[in-house]
Amino acid sequence: MTNVQFNENGLVPAIVQDAQTKEVLTLAYMNQEALDLTIKTKESWFYSRSRNELWNKGATSGNKQKVIDIRYDCDQDAILLLVHPEGPACHTGALSCFQGDGESDRNDRDPFAILKSLEKTIANRKEHMPEGAYTTYLFTEGIDKILKKVGEEASEVIIAAKNDDQTEMHWEVADLFYHLLVLLEEKKIPLAAIMKTLEQRHKV
């Protein structure tokens, strides 16, 4: 294993980056145990300097980070974690801990973050099945109803495109995305797996 250079407190800074969007999510610190656990579990573990204890990202919130790769800088005194986040990285609920206050920041935010957020909401609906929710209805009806809705929404996208109706296209494609995410949740396929397949195809 790489000979990591920990500082005088036995810590090394760890930058966490979304493996797909390349957005920097957070900066935390690791000691040797946190690094070992990260390598072993393929989930991000850090050392809290304020609490003086190890913590597993998402253990409480559910916003875990699946570690795809670990890289070290040329001096081996900093670590880069490439992850697939399963929710916001920041305790404020923001996608990233790094936030600006200008128009450029709003424009540069991950435009696909809503898909991750919607995926998490759908998973929560399936787990708790709140009464009266449309997503609960779909899961209650089962796979045949979900497949029927996917087919209907795909047909409506085609009709909107044939009619050259841009506004209708926006609505129908959004509906199709939602129902596809419900289908993925029903089949226990994470959105990240689909993104990985797209990434592999793009490389080819």
Contacts in CASP RR format, 6 or more apart in sequence:
PFRMAT RR
TARGET T0000
AUTHOR 0000-0000-0000
METHOD contacts of the structure
MODEL  1
MTNVQFNENGLVPAIVQDAQTKEVLTLAYMNQEALDLTIKTKESWFYSRS
RNELWNKGATSGNKQKVIDIRYDCDQDAILLLVHPEGPACHTGALSCFQG
DGESDRNDRDPFAILKSLEKTIANRKEHMPEGAYTTYLFTEGIDKILKKV
GEEASEVIIAAKNDDQTEMHWEVADLFYHLLVLLEEKKIPLAAIMKTLEQ
RHKV
1 39 0 8 1.000
2 72 0 8 1.000
2 76 0 8 1.000
3 76 0 8 1.000
4 12 0 8 1.000
4 32 0 8 1.000
4 35 0 8 1.000
4 72 0 8 1.000
4 76 0 8 1.000
4 77 0 8 1.000
4 79 0 8 1.000
5 12 0 8 1.000
5 75 0 8 1.000
5 76 0 8 1.000
5 77 0 8 1.000
6 12 0 8 1.000
6 31 0 8 1.000
6 32 0 8 1.000
7 77 0 8 1.000
9 49 0 8 1.000
10 31 0 8 1.000
10 32 0 8 1.000
11 29 0 8 1.000
11 30 0 8 1.000
11 31 0 8 1.000
11 47 0 8 1.000
11 49 0 8 1.000
12 29 0 8 1.000
12 30 0 8 1.000
12 31 0 8 1.000
12 35 0 8 1.000
12 77 0 8 1.000
12 78 0 8 1.000
12 79 0 8 1.000
13 27 0 8 1.000
13 28 0 8 1.000
13 29 0 8 1.000
13 78 0 8 1.000
13 79 0 8 1.000
14 27 0 8 1.000
14 28 0 8 1.000
14 29 0 8 1.000
14 30 0 8 1.000
14 44 0 8 1.000
14 46 0 8 1.000
14 78 0 8 1.000
14 79 0 8 1.000
14 80 0 8 1.000
14 81 0 8 1.000
15 24 0 8 1.000
15 26 0 8 1.000
15 27 0 8 1.000
15 78 0 8 1.000
15 79 0 8 1.000
15 80 0 8 1.000
15 81 0 8 1.000
16 24 0 8 1.000
16 25 0 8 1.000
16 26 0 8 1.000
16 27 0 8 1.000
16 28 0 8 1.000
16 44 0 8 1.000
16 65 0 8 1.000
16 81 0 8 1.000
16 83 0 8 1.000
16 89 0 8 1.000
17 23 0 8 1.000
17 24 0 8 1.000
17 25 0 8 1.000
17 80 0 8 1.000
17 81 0 8 1.000
17 82 0 8 1.000
17 83 0 8 1.000
18 25 0 8 1.000
18 82 0 8 1.000
18 83 0 8 1.000
18 84 0 8 1.000
18 85 0 8 1.000
18 110 0 8 1.000
19 68 0 8 1.000
19 69 0 8 1.000
19 82 0 8 1.000
19 83 0 8 1.000
19 84 0 8 1.000
20 84 0 8 1.000
20 192 0 8 1.000
20 195 0 8 1.000
20 199 0 8 1.000
21 110 0 8 1.000
21 112 0 8 1.000
23 95 0 8 1.000
23 96 0 8 1.000
23 110 0 8 1.000
24 96 0 8 1.000
24 98 0 8 1.000
25 65 0 8 1.000
25 83 0 8 1.000
25 85 0 8 1.000
25 89 0 8 1.000
25 90 0 8 1.000
25 95 0 8 1.000
25 96 0 8 1.000
25 97 0 8 1.000
25 98 0 8 1.000
26 89 0 8 1.000
26 90 0 8 1.000
26 96 0 8 1.000
26 97 0 8 1.000
26 98 0 8 1.000
27 97 0 8 1.000
28 44 0 8 1.000
28 46 0 8 1.000
28 47 0 8 1.000
29 46 0 8 1.000
29 47 0 8 1.000
29 49 0 8 1.000
30 38 0 8 1.000
30 45 0 8 1.000
30 46 0 8 1.000
30 47 0 8 1.000
30 79 0 8 1.000
31 47 0 8 1.000
31 54 0 8 1.000
33 45 0 8 1.000
33 47 0 8 1.000
33 54 0 8 1.000
34 45 0 8 1.000
34 46 0 8 1.000
34 47 0 8 1.000
34 54 0 8 1.000
35 45 0 8 1.000
35 79 0 8 1.000
37 43 0 8 1.000
37 45 0 8 1.000
37 54 0 8 1.000
37 56 0 8 1.000
38 44 0 8 1.000
38 45 0 8 1.000
38 67 0 8 1.000
38 70 0 8 1.000
38 81 0 8 1.000
39 70 0 8 1.000
41 56 0 8 1.000
42 66 0 8 1.000
42 67 0 8 1.000
43 56 0 8 1.000
43 57 0 8 1.000
43 64 0 8 1.000
43 65 0 8 1.000
43 66 0 8 1.000
43 67 0 8 1.000
44 56 0 8 1.000
44 57 0 8 1.000
44 64 0 8 1.000
44 65 0 8 1.000
44 67 0 8 1.000
44 81 0 8 1.000
44 83 0 8 1.000
45 54 0 8 1.000
45 55 0 8 1.000
45 56 0 8 1.000
45 57 0 8 1.000
46 54 0 8 1.000
46 55 0 8 1.000
46 57 0 8 1.000
47 53 0 8 1.000
47 54 0 8 1.000
47 55 0 8 1.000
48 54 0 8 1.000
48 55 0 8 1.000
56 64 0 8 1.000
57 63 0 8 1.000
57 64 0 8 1.000
57 65 0 8 1.000
57 89 0 8 1.000
58 64 0 8 1.000
58 65 0 8 1.000
58 86 0 8 1.000
61 91 0 8 1.000
62 86 0 8 1.000
62 87 0 8 1.000
63 85 0 8 1.000
63 86 0 8 1.000
63 87 0 8 1.000
63 88 0 8 1.000
63 89 0 8 1.000
64 85 0 8 1.000
64 86 0 8 1.000
64 87 0 8 1.000
65 81 0 8 1.000
65 83 0 8 1.000
65 84 0 8 1.000
65 85 0 8 1.000
65 86 0 8 1.000
65 89 0 8 1.000
66 83 0 8 1.000
66 84 0 8 1.000
66 85 0 8 1.000
66 86 0 8 1.000
66 192 0 8 1.000
67 81 0 8 1.000
67 82 0 8 1.000
67 83 0 8 1.000
68 82 0 8 1.000
68 83 0 8 1.000
68 84 0 8 1.000
69 81 0 8 1.000
69 82 0 8 1.000
70 79 0 8 1.000
70 80 0 8 1.000
70 81 0 8 1.000
70 82 0 8 1.000
71 79 0 8 1.000
71 80 0 8 1.000
71 82 0 8 1.000
72 78 0 8 1.000
72 79 0 8 1.000
72 80 0 8 1.000
73 79 0 8 1.000
73 80 0 8 1.000
84 192 0 8 1.000
85 95 0 8 1.000
85 116 0 8 1.000
86 116 0 8 1.000
86 120 0 8 1.000
87 95 0 8 1.000
87 116 0 8 1.000
87 117 0 8 1.000
87 120 0 8 1.000
88 94 0 8 1.000
88 95 0 8 1.000
89 95 0 8 1.000
89 96 0 8 1.000
89 97 0 8 1.000
90 96 0 8 1.000
90 97 0 8 1.000
90 99 0 8 1.000
95 109 0 8 1.000
95 110 0 8 1.000
95 113 0 8 1.000
95 116 0 8 1.000
99 105 0 8 1.000
115 177 0 8 1.000
115 181 0 8 1.000
115 191 0 8 1.000
116 191 0 8 1.000
118 177 0 8 1.000
118 178 0 8 1.000
118 181 0 8 1.000
119 181 0 8 1.000
119 184 0 8 1.000
119 185 0 8 1.000
119 190 0 8 1.000
119 191 0 8 1.000
121 135 0 8 1.000
122 135 0 8 1.000
122 181 0 8 1.000
122 182 0 8 1.000
122 185 0 8 1.000
123 185 0 8 1.000
125 133 0 8 1.000
125 135 0 8 1.000
125 136 0 8 1.000
125 139 0 8 1.000
126 135 0 8 1.000
126 139 0 8 1.000
126 185 0 8 1.000
126 186 0 8 1.000
129 136 0 8 1.000
129 139 0 8 1.000
129 140 0 8 1.000
130 136 0 8 1.000
135 182 0 8 1.000
138 145 0 8 1.000
138 146 0 8 1.000
138 149 0 8 1.000
138 179 0 8 1.000
138 182 0 8 1.000
139 146 0 8 1.000
139 182 0 8 1.000
139 186 0 8 1.000
142 186 0 8 1.000
143 186 0 8 1.000
146 179 0 8 1.000
146 182 0 8 1.000
146 183 0 8 1.000
146 186 0 8 1.000
147 183 0 8 1.000
149 179 0 8 1.000
149 182 0 8 1.000
150 176 0 8 1.000
150 179 0 8 1.000
150 180 0 8 1.000
150 183 0 8 1.000
153 172 0 8 1.000
153 175 0 8 1.000
153 176 0 8 1.000
153 179 0 8 1.000
154 176 0 8 1.000
156 172 0 8 1.000
156 175 0 8 1.000
156 176 0 8 1.000
157 169 0 8 1.000
157 172 0 8 1.000
157 173 0 8 1.000
157 176 0 8 1.000
159 172 0 8 1.000
160 168 0 8 1.000
160 169 0 8 1.000
160 171 0 8 1.000
160 172 0 8 1.000
161 169 0 8 1.000
181 191 0 8 1.000
184 190 0 8 1.000
184 191 0 8 1.000
184 194 0 8 1.000
END
